[in-house]
Amino acid sequence: MTLTPQKPSTAPRLPRELVSSTSFLLKRLGMAVKERAGSEYEASGFSPYHHAVLSVLDESPRETQGAIADALGYDRGQLVGILDELEERGLVERKRDPSDRRRHTVSLTAEGKRDLGRLRRLARRMDEAFLDPLDADERARLHELLLRLAEVHEPRCKGLMPPPK
C-alpha cells in the first residue's frame, strides 16, 4: 500500500509564523494522517474506531463496555454503536456480567482476532507510508519524543512502553 503524498497545491503557502510552531505542525500532520487513514480503513471495511476497540479487547479480554469507553476516551453512547457493528460481524461477543446484571462484558471472538491482525498490518503499512521520508533512527526518535509528550498530555499513555516493532 502506498499512501499518495499530498499533491502540490495552488493555494498560497502557509505563513512562516505558523510553520515555525511545532504544535501547529503536529495539528496539521494529525489532520493529514487522520484523513488518509480514514480512507484506508474505509477501503478495508473498517474504521479506526473498530481497530481501537478490538485492540483494547485483545489486551484486556472480557472488558465491560464502560471500561472500553473509558480506556479509549469514547462517549459511551458512541461505543455502543461501534460494538453493535462489531457484534453484527461476529468479531465481538457481549454477555451480561454475572456479578452485575446491569453491565455487559465484551470479548473478542476468533474471527475478531483474525481481523485485528489484518488491521494491525494495515496500520503498519500506513505508518510506513506516512513516515517514509524518515530513516529508521529518525522514526524511533520521533516515536520516543511523541510518547514523552503523550505521557504528560494524554494520561492514558502514562507508563506505556513503545509498541514492539
Buried (B, 14 or more C-beta within 10 A) or exposed (E): EEBEEEEEEEEEEEEEEEEEEEEBEEEBEEEBBEEBBEEBBEEBEBBBBBBBBBBBBBEBEEBBBEBBBBBBEBEEEEBBEBBEBBBEBEBBBBEEBEEEEEBBBBBBBEEBEEBBEEBBEBBEBBBEBBBEEEEEEEBEEEBEEEBEEBBEEEEEBEEEEEEEE
